[in-house]
């Protein structure tokens, strides 16, 4: 899994690429929580994530909860079909704000 962090006026865009699974989710968790600790709202770009497992989902949920506690937002954007399927199975599509594009995500956190 690779990631890219991009600063924007509204917050931070974190784009992941590859699978977010038991092996890579600790890195995803660290990246997301580091952004939360900086007091930033976050758009998580999942367009290039082919697969996410329960550990990856747990990293997203923990980061979402931490952001909310700090008065910040965390939204998901451009969620791939594979990742969206897992989020829907866990009914987390009702918890997260899911935007069609990164631009929509930035508007949602701004």
PyMOL commands that set and color helices and strands:
alter all, ss='L'
color gray80, all
select helices_A, chain A and resi 25-37+54-69+81-89+92-94+102-109
alter helices_A, ss='H'
color red, helices_A
select strands_A, chain A and resi 2-7+12-17+42-48+74-77+98-99
alter strands_A, ss='S'
color yellow, strands_A
deselect
rebuild
show_as cartoon
